[in-house]
């Protein structure tokens, strides 16, 4: 994805944007391109991030950025406004572990933020070279990141997209948080957008919901997921999969041969599925992470931290099971309705209405047995059969075997998500891929 976006949409070398001369593209994601540039006034290298959401906009012949069509214009503009909010917020900070924005401006129909350019590598690259680092090393890395997050949270701002590739390790070893996710989440307008935008494994349940209760605990979940990746050597399972079958605790417990029980328990506390069961702020979680191995495990307000082997309790996550099931059904409804509309040209036609009546979405908070909830369980055998996939998503009917990665005869949300990320052109609606 990144290489394709760079080739198709990146500004060519030596292009001038204000007083900055583009040298090369450093990388690209679904919502922007980052360049190495030269400040011709101060004669120094800088990094410049350009807002360019790949599925909403494209580069015109004159170098400007324009929405791909009139239907994308609103989402493009909304995302642009949030990009500028992000830039203004970051420009207020002068914290050594938060990316520093020295300037932001609008040009070419889009916006840019100018940041310090420093040599180093991403945490993702580091973990590939040094799998499962020592506990002392991880604590030394996490402490300054939590300090930076605490400053961000105190200003009423959230990162919302913490993952190994968004943590930069400077040449001197100091970590820096990059790429805040406000613009990314601002343009989501349907269930399929939420699934495609978020990074599986690093996004908590509340980020899958437009009405989810977000707060400092949201970033803590993502940072705990980063530590899970570091200590287990594996990407964490996505939150919706954990609602069905949660093996994260066992994976962490298996690493007691290398890491202290207190450290692993603190990671699991940060990974609690229900937001109220997580640390509520960075300070609270920091004290649990940095507790010495000889100290007592009990932490006020941290019921999950003392139970590193415990799986998620059904009572505490039951409401999320129904929410997750609602997301699946809503997605199927929207995709089915889109296909019907494309074929008939009549939004809300008889067949579309029949589909909506057949599979009503779950109301938030609906409990088992509630008339608002469908008669189904999101258990290990959940998902769509070959016939159900053909009926609800006919354009994917011949792809059943390809999508059903575990060959269990059912297509789950995780398998659909993986297919759409790897085959963006094969999915109706063009799901985003980063």
ZAMARGU-4260 file (C-alpha; in steps of 0.2 Angstrom, whole numbers, plus 5000, padded with zeros to 4 digits):
<rodrens>
0) 5000/5000/5000 | 5013/5013/5005 | 5024/5010/4989 | 5008/5011/4978 | 5003/5028/4987
5) 5020/5035/4985 | 5022/5031/4967 | 5004/5037/4962 | 5002/5052/4974 | 5019/5058/4981
10) 5026/5075/4976 | 5041/5073/4965 | 5059/5077/4972 | 5063/5096/4971 | 5045/5102/4972
15) 5044/5117/4982 | 5030/5118/4996 | 5031/5135/5004 | 5050/5137/5008 | 5052/5118/5009
20) 5060/5108/4995 | 5055/5090/4994 | 5069/5078/4994 | 5061/5061/4995 | 5046/5052/5002
25) 5049/5043/5018 | 5033/5033/5019 | 5015/5033/5017 | 4999/5027/5025 | 4981/5027/5021
30) 4979/5046/5027 | 4995/5054/5022 | 5013/5055/5015 | 5028/5059/5025 | 5043/5068/5016
35) 5061/5072/5019 | 5062/5090/5015 | 5075/5104/5015 | 5071/5120/5024 | 5078/5133/5012
40) 5077/5147/5025 | 5086/5138/5039 | 5096/5126/5029 | 5091/5111/5038 | 5082/5095/5035
45) 5064/5093/5041 | 5050/5080/5040 | 5034/5085/5032 | 5018/5076/5033 | 5005/5080/5020
50) 4986/5076/5022 | 4981/5065/5008 | 4969/5051/5012 | 4972/5038/4998 | 4953/5033/4996
55) 4946/5050/4997 | 4958/5061/4987 | 4971/5061/4973 | 4985/5072/4966 | 4979/5083/4952
60) 4991/5087/4937 | 4995/5104/4944 | 5001/5096/4961 | 4985/5100/4971 | 4975/5087/4981
65) 4957/5086/4977 | 4943/5074/4982 | 4940/5059/4971 | 4922/5064/4968 | 4908/5075/4976
70) 4903/5061/4988 | 4920/5061/4996 | 4921/5080/4998 | 4913/5081/5015 | 4923/5067/5022
75) 4939/5074/5015 | 4936/5091/5022 | 4931/5084/5039 | 4947/5074/5039 | 4957/5090/5034
80) 4950/5100/5048 | 4955/5086/5061 | 4972/5085/5053 | 4974/5104/5057 | 4967/5101/5075
85) 4980/5088/5077 | 4994/5099/5071 | 4989/5114/5082 | 4988/5103/5097 | 5005/5095/5094
90) 5013/5112/5091 | 5008/5117/5109 | 5019/5103/5116 | 5037/5103/5119 | 5040/5086/5126
95) 5055/5076/5121 | 5045/5060/5118 | 5031/5068/5108 | 5034/5072/5090 | 5037/5091/5089
100) 5027/5101/5076 | 5036/5117/5072 | 5024/5123/5059 | 5008/5119/5050 | 5000/5127/5035
105) 4988/5125/5021 | 4993/5124/5002 | 4989/5114/4987 | 4971/5111/4993 | 4977/5101/5008
110) 4988/5104/5024 | 5005/5101/5030 | 5014/5099/5046 | 5033/5102/5048 | 5042/5091/5061
115) 5060/5089/5066 | 5069/5076/5056 | 5079/5064/5066 | 5089/5048/5062 | 5083/5032/5070
120) 5071/5018/5067 | 5053/5012/5072 | 5050/5001/5086 | 5043/4988/5074 | 5060/4987/5065
125) 5069/4986/5082 | 5058/4971/5088 | 5062/4962/5072 | 5080/4963/5075 | 5079/4961/5094
130) 5064/4950/5098 | 5058/4949/5116 | 5070/4963/5124 | 5075/4962/5142 | 5062/4969/5154
135) 5073/4983/5160 | 5075/4989/5142 | 5056/4989/5140 | 5053/4998/5156 | 5066/5011/5151
140) 5057/5013/5134 | 5039/5014/5141 | 5042/5026/5155 | 5046/5041/5144 | 5032/5037/5133
145) 5020/5037/5147 | 5027/5054/5153 | 5023/5060/5135 | 5005/5053/5135 | 5002/5060/5152
150) 5005/5077/5145 | 4994/5074/5130 | 4980/5067/5140 | 4981/5082/5152 | 4978/5093/5137
155) 4962/5084/5133 | 4970/5075/5118 | 4971/5056/5114 | 4983/5048/5102 | 4971/5034/5097
160) 4984/5025/5085 | 4998/5018/5096 | 5007/5003/5088 | 5025/4998/5085 | 5027/5007/5069
165) 5021/5024/5077 | 5035/5023/5090 | 5051/5030/5084 | 5067/5026/5092 | 5080/5040/5090
170) 5099/5036/5087 | 5102/5039/5106 | 5088/5026/5111 | 5075/5039/5116 | 5057/5034/5110
175) 5045/5046/5102 | 5027/5045/5098 | 5022/5049/5080 | 5006/5050/5069 | 4992/5054/5080
180) 4976/5047/5074 | 4963/5061/5075 | 4961/5063/5056 | 4960/5045/5053 | 4945/5042/5065
185) 4936/5058/5059 | 4932/5052/5042 | 4924/5035/5047 | 4906/5034/5042 | 4901/5016/5042
190) 4905/4999/5051 | 4917/4994/5037 | 4927/5010/5038 | 4930/5007/5057 | 4936/4989/5054
195) 4947/4995/5039 | 4954/5011/5048 | 4959/5003/5065 | 4975/4993/5067 | 4969/4975/5073
200) 4976/4970/5089 | 4981/4988/5095 | 4964/4995/5095 | 4952/4993/5110 | 4934/4989/5108
205) 4928/5007/5111 | 4937/5013/5095 | 4926/5001/5085 | 4911/5011/5090 | 4907/5029/5085
210) 4899/5031/5103 | 4913/5021/5112 | 4919/5029/5129 | 4936/5035/5124 | 4949/5042/5137
215) 4967/5039/5143 | 4962/5021/5145 | 4960/5019/5126 | 4979/5024/5123 | 4984/5013/5138
220) 4976/4998/5130 | 4986/5001/5114 | 5002/5004/5123 | 4999/4988/5133 | 4996/4979/5116
225) 5013/4986/5111 | 5021/4978/5126 | 5012/4962/5123 | 5020/4961/5105 | 5037/4964/5113
230) 5036/4951/5126 | 5027/4937/5116 | 5035/4941/5099 | 5017/4940/5092 | 5004/4953/5087
235) 4990/4954/5100 | 4974/4946/5095 | 4961/4960/5089 | 4948/4965/5102 | 4933/4958/5093
240) 4942/4941/5092 | 4946/4942/5111 | 4927/4944/5115 | 4924/4927/5108 | 4939/4918/5115
245) 4953/4927/5125 | 4970/4918/5126 | 4980/4934/5129 | 4982/4930/5147 | 4989/4913/5144
250) 5001/4920/5131 | 5008/4932/5144 | 5009/4919/5158 | 5019/4908/5147 | 5033/4922/5147
255) 5036/4921/5165 | 5052/4912/5161 | 5059/4929/5155 | 5048/4942/5163 | 5042/4945/5181
260) 5025/4941/5186 | 5021/4959/5191 | 5026/4966/5174 | 5016/4953/5165 | 5001/4957/5176
265) 5002/4975/5173 | 5002/4972/5154 | 4987/4961/5156 | 4978/4975/5166 | 4981/4987/5152
270) 4973/4975/5140 | 4957/4973/5150 | 4943/4972/5137 | 4931/4983/5147 | 4938/5000/5149
275) 4932/5002/5167 | 4944/4988/5172 | 4959/4996/5164 | 4970/5009/5172 | 4961/5025/5171
280) 4977/5036/5168 | 4995/5034/5164 | 5001/5038/5182 | 4991/5023/5188 | 4998/5011/5175
285) 5016/5017/5177 | 5016/5013/5195 | 5010/4995/5191 | 5023/4993/5177 | 5038/4999/5187
290) 5034/4990/5203 | 5048/4979/5209 | 5047/4960/5208 | 5047/4959/5227 | 5033/4972/5229
295) 5015/4965/5233 | 5004/4963/5217 | 4989/4971/5224 | 4985/4988/5217 | 4971/4999/5222
300) 4958/5000/5208 | 4967/4986/5198 | 4957/4971/5200 | 4964/4962/5185 | 4982/4965/5189
305) 4983/4952/5202 | 4976/4939/5191 | 4988/4937/5176 | 4981/4920/5172 | 4963/4924/5172
310) 4953/4925/5156 | 4940/4939/5153 | 4925/4936/5164 | 4909/4933/5154 | 4899/4945/5165
315) 4911/4959/5162 | 4912/4958/5143 | 4894/4951/5139 | 4888/4968/5133 | 4903/4969/5121
320) 4899/4952/5114 | 4882/4958/5108 | 4890/4975/5102 | 4903/4965/5092 | 4889/4954/5085
325) 4879/4970/5080 | 4895/4976/5071 | 4895/4960/5061 | 4877/4961/5056 | 4877/4979/5053
330) 4892/4977/5041 | 4883/4963/5032 | 4867/4974/5030 | 4877/4989/5024 | 4887/4979/5011
335) 4871/4969/5005 | 4861/4986/5004 | 4875/4994/4994 | 4876/4979/4982 | 4857/4979/4980
340) 4857/4998/4977 | 4870/4996/4964 | 4860/4983/4954 | 4843/4991/4955 | 4848/5010/4957
345) 4834/5011/4970 | 4841/5015/4988 | 4829/5007/5000 | 4820/4996/4987 | 4809/4981/4992
350) 4824/4969/4992 | 4835/4981/5002 | 4820/4983/5015 | 4818/4964/5016 | 4837/4962/5020
355) 4836/4975/5033 | 4820/4967/5041 | 4829/4950/5041 | 4844/4955/5050 | 4841/4970/5062
360) 4856/4978/5070 | 4859/4975/5089 | 4855/4990/5100 | 4869/4996/5111 | 4868/4987/5128
365) 4856/4974/5122 | 4857/4958/5132 | 4854/4940/5128 | 4836/4937/5127 | 4832/4955/5123
370) 4820/4957/5109 | 4832/4969/5101 | 4846/4956/5100 | 4847/4943/5087 | 4845/4924/5092
375) 4864/4920/5090 | 4879/4918/5100 | 4896/4925/5095 | 4905/4909/5100 | 4919/4899/5091
380) 4907/4893/5078 | 4901/4910/5073 | 4902/4918/5056 | 4894/4916/5039 | 4893/4899/5031
385) 4896/4897/5012 | 4878/4899/5008 | 4875/4914/5020 | 4890/4923/5012 | 4883/4920/4995
390) 4866/4926/5000 | 4872/4942/5009 | 4889/4946/5000 | 4886/4938/4983 | 4901/4947/4975
395) 4912/4937/4987 | 4903/4920/4985 | 4917/4913/4974 | 4930/4919/4987 | 4924/4908/5001
400) 4938/4896/5002 | 4951/4910/5001 | 4943/4920/5015 | 4940/4905/5026 | 4958/4905/5032
405) 4956/4892/5046 | 4946/4881/5035 | 4932/4879/5048 | 4918/4881/5036 | 4913/4898/5043
410) 4919/4916/5038 | 4922/4927/5054 | 4924/4946/5055 | 4943/4943/5057 | 4944/4933/5041
415) 4934/4946/5032 | 4944/4960/5039 | 4960/4951/5033 | 4953/4948/5016 | 4948/4966/5013
420) 4965/4972/5019 | 4974/4961/5007 | 4962/4963/4992 | 4955/4981/4993 | 4950/4980/4975
425) 4940/4964/4978 | 4928/4972/4991 | 4913/4982/4987 | 4915/4999/4995 | 4934/5000/4993
430) 4939/4996/5011 | 4954/5006/5017 | 4971/4998/5019 | 4986/5005/5028
</rodrens>
